[in-house]
Amino acid sequence: MTNHLQYDPRDFNQNYPTRSFAYTHDVAKHRLFNLPRLIELAKSMDRDRIEYNSGDLEPGQAYEDTPKIDLSVEETIRQIEDCHAWMVIKNVEQDPDYKAFIKTCLDQVSERLPDDAEPLEDFQGFIFISSANSTTPFHIDAEENFFVQLHGDKSFHVFENDDCKLVSEEAMEISPSKFRNMSYSPEFENRATVYELEAGDGIFVPYMMPHWVRTGDQYSISMAITWKTPSVLRRNKVRFMNAMLRQAGLAQAAPGKKPWADGLKVAAFNMAFAVINPLRKSEKSRRIIRKLFFGRNANYYYNEKQA
Ligand SMILES: [Fe+2]
């Protein structure tokens, strides 16, 4: 059996889950990642799974000042060589072909996990399609991922943040009303590891490790193949509840500092989501729920002109 993600198990064991590391893969020419197939995928996805804007951004871009692209989703992908755009198609595991691909990759990772490692769960995929010289601003992601570069080049800057000096615990709290972009300063680069990725290269990106990315002189296609371990799921639930409590004026300890309080928050989260989740099946109801609970910002990635 071929392993699509070809990493040295010693690199994995030395670095996972807290440090990034580079590897190679054999999926750059896979049939799921050419532009016509990606247009087909984009057309099949609900509009709130697609986010796109101009790629002419700075690493520290404030989301509110992000220029939009005045093209449909389909036209943006069709014209990606010239239209200076950045796009992500989220949750591509909803398409059975991409779901099977993600499962194949992560099953192969699971088979090579050390005996004492946590299981990988909640598989998801995010595909990035961007014009040459596009920037993904500084941000964090609430999952672990194997990032694969599929077409074009990318400079991927990842930042050591163990002391929370670049991104604070408060900034790590999770709320749909928060914009993804985090505040950035050029001095942060002292703590950066920069991976120069070409098609066929990949990196492991740890949970909530800050990063920003810029494409090279060609358009770029890449994918984050993501999962969550039980402890990541738990930290996310606590950070979600902490954001809600902070909004109510009750600042909270970071996950792990007060295990008994974490337990209560996880239980409260599970109860609330058992009620809300069945209502989130359609795009319209998701949009209403986000607006109701988290305000207009939670639907920030809709542009009425594009919708
Ligand atoms: Fe990211």
Residues whose N, C-alpha, C, O or C-beta is under 5 A from the ligand:
A	BS01	LIG	D141
